[in-house]
Amino acid sequence: MASQKSSEELKNRVPKRQRGHDRVVILLDAAGKVFARRGYDAATMTEIAAEAHSSIGSLYQFFPTKPLLAEALHIDRLDRLKAGLRDIAERSTGLSAAECGEAIFDALAAFMETYPEFAALAGRRDIPKERKARSRAELKELIANVLRQAQPPISDDIGLMSGIVLELLRIAAVVASDPDAAEDRRIIGELRLMLRRRLEDAAPQI
């Protein structure tokens, strides 16, 4: 009898857990829209709750502060970006160094279009320093994994090259999120060209 009761209690908890997960997804997506529209500093928890069609109490139940909400959203978006870079590494075998760079740049462009809030999240002043350093190192290594697939191989230091690529991507992300700069697509084009030329120099044709 006790075993049957425990089984029934477990079944009752599962839907609640799923509803909680679904609610978190809705709140995070709403926060993303508000951060993209208003910027991190100007965004308020009241606006985010309204965007999610949720009560402010429900929002605070899951995320007691705006920094905690932003951090959770930033980690989620970083995980998605890292998954995209892993996918590129799997598909880039035999590409030239310049083509690897183009694939990375294209993936970032698609990512920023889907998650325009990412630049605001990455630019926060309250990001924990340890997490920021760890995320940067992880992104550099994922970029390096893509560049290692290049044929002919890159002759320059892969660590240096992945750092250069990451910095150019960071600048491109900032430009893409700036309403004024985004109108001038030549900036993004120049950054893409800079990356292509640098990678061509790093892997000269035999």
Disulfide bonds with the S-S distance in Angstrom:
none
